[in-house]
Amino acid sequence: MITTGSISRTEATDRFDFLAEHFRGRRKALHDFTHIDPDFVFWIYPDGRLFDAKDAHIRNIPKGHEHILKDEPEYGGFLRGRIARRGDHQLIVVYCREDALLDDTCRMQQFLSGISRVPVFLDDDALVVSDNADIYGTLADIEARLVKFPAARRWR
C-alpha cells in the first residue's frame, strides 16, 4: 500500500477512517463514500481533457470510447475518478494502477491537466488516493513529484 506526499497515512486516517492500513472493508467504504453524494464524477482523456461523467461512469462514457469500461485498470488510457467531501476535508479518488500517480509522468501530467479543469472548487489540501486507498498526497505533492523527472521523460 503506497503512502507518499505531505499527508501521512495517520493524518489521512484522521480525515477518512477507511484509509487506515488495516481497515476491514476499505474498498467498499471508499466506494460508498464517493458514491453517496460526489462533488464531481469525471473521466480524463489520455491528452488531459476533462469529461464530466455526471453521476455515473457507466452511464456517461466519452462518446466512441465505450470499450474503456472493459479495460480495468488501464481504461484505454483514460483516468476516471470522483471528488467527494466530508466536512472540511476533500478526497479525490482515481481508479488507476497503484503506481500511476506515484512515478508515471504521463499519468501524473494527464491527471493534473484534467483535474485543473473541474468545475468545482478544489481545496489546497485535497487528498488524492487510488480506489485501493493508495495515498498520493495533495495536488501540490503530485506536481512536485512530476518536476523531479527530467523534461525528456515527461508527457507532451
C-alpha positions in Angstrom: 0.0 0.0 0.0 1.5 3.3 -1.1 1.7 6.3 1.1 3.6 9.3 -0.3 3.4 13.1 -0.1 2.9 15.6 2.6 0.0 13.9 4.3 0.8 10.8 6.4 -1.5 7.8 6.5 -2.2 8.6 10.1 -3.3 12.1 9.2 -5.3 10.8 6.2 -7.0 8.3 8.5 -8.0 11.1 10.9 -9.8 12.7 7.9 -11.2 9.5 6.4 -11.2 6.4 8.7 -11.4 4.0 5.8 -7.9 4.9 4.7 -6.4 3.1 7.7 -4.0 0.4 6.6 -5.9 -2.4 8.3 -9.4 -1.1 7.8 -11.7 -4.0 7.2 -13.9 -3.4 4.1 -11.8 -0.5 2.9 -12.7 -0.6 -0.8 -16.4 -0.9 -0.1 -16.3 2.0 2.4 -14.3 4.1 -0.1 -16.8 3.3 -2.8 -19.8 4.0 -0.6 -18.3 7.4 0.5 -17.6 8.6 -3.0 -20.9 7.3 -4.5 -23.4 8.8 -1.9 -23.0 12.4 -2.8 -20.0 13.2 -5.0 -19.0 16.7 -5.8 -17.9 15.7 -9.3 -17.5 12.5 -11.3 -15.0 12.5 -14.2 -13.1 10.9 -17.0 -9.8 12.4 -18.1 -8.8 11.7 -21.7 -5.3 10.5 -22.4 -4.5 14.0 -23.7 -5.7 15.6 -20.4 -9.1 16.8 -21.5 -11.8 16.6 -18.9 -15.1 14.8 -19.4 -18.0 15.3 -17.0 -19.4 11.8 -16.1 -22.4 13.4 -14.4 -23.4 11.0 -11.7 -22.0 7.7 -13.0 -19.1 6.4 -15.1 -21.0 3.5 -16.6 -23.9 5.7 -17.9 -21.6 8.6 -19.0 -18.7 7.4 -21.1 -16.9 9.6 -23.6 -18.7 9.1 -27.0 -16.9 6.5 -29.1 -14.9 5.1 -26.2 -17.4 2.6 -24.7 -14.7 -0.1 -24.8 -12.8 1.6 -21.9 -15.0 0.0 -19.3 -13.7 -3.4 -20.3 -10.0 -2.4 -19.7 -9.6 -2.1 -16.0 -7.4 -0.6 -14.6 -6.0 1.0 -17.8 -9.4 2.2 -19.1 -7.9 2.6 -22.6 -5.6 5.3 -21.3 -8.3 7.3 -19.6 -8.4 8.1 -15.9 -11.6 8.0 -14.0 -12.4 9.4 -10.7 -14.7 11.1 -8.1 -14.3 14.1 -5.9 -16.2 14.0 -2.5 -16.1 15.8 0.7 -16.5 15.1 4.4 -16.8 18.2 6.5 -13.8 20.4 5.9 -11.9 17.6 4.0 -12.0 16.8 0.3 -11.0 13.5 -1.3 -10.1 12.8 -4.9 -10.3 9.2 -5.8 -8.7 8.0 -9.0 -9.3 4.5 -10.4 -5.8 3.5 -11.7 -2.8 1.2 -11.3 -1.1 1.8 -8.0 2.0 3.4 -9.5 0.1 5.7 -11.9 0.2 8.8 -9.7 3.4 7.8 -7.9 6.0 7.8 -10.7 4.3 7.5 -14.1 5.0 11.0 -15.5 2.5 10.6 -18.4 -0.3 9.7 -16.0 0.6 12.4 -13.5 0.6 15.1 -16.2 -2.7 13.7 -17.6 -4.3 13.8 -14.2 -3.1 17.3 -13.3 -4.2 18.7 -16.7 -7.7 17.2 -16.4 -8.2 17.9 -12.7 -7.3 21.6 -13.2 -10.4 21.9 -15.3 -13.0 20.6 -12.9 -15.9 23.0 -12.3 -15.9 22.5 -8.5 -13.6 24.2 -6.0 -10.6 22.1 -5.1 -9.1 22.5 -1.6 -5.4 23.2 -1.4 -5.1 20.2 0.9 -7.5 17.9 -1.0 -6.2 14.3 -0.6 -5.6 12.2 -3.8 -5.9 8.5 -3.4 -6.5 5.4 -5.6 -9.5 3.2 -5.4 -7.3 0.8 -3.4 -6.6 3.6 -0.9 -3.0 4.2 -2.1 -2.3 7.8 -0.9 -0.6 10.1 -3.3 -0.7 13.2 -1.2 -2.1 16.5 -2.4 -2.2 18.0 -5.9 0.9 20.0 -5.0 2.6 16.8 -3.9 1.9 15.2 -7.4 3.1 18.4 -9.1 6.3 18.3 -7.0 7.0 14.7 -8.0 6.4 15.5 -11.6 9.1 18.2 -11.7 11.7 15.8 -10.2 11.7 13.9 -13.5 13.8 15.1 -16.5 11.8 17.0 -19.1 12.6 14.3 -21.7 10.6 11.8 -19.7 7.6 14.0 -19.2 4.4 13.7 -21.2 3.8 16.1 -24.0 
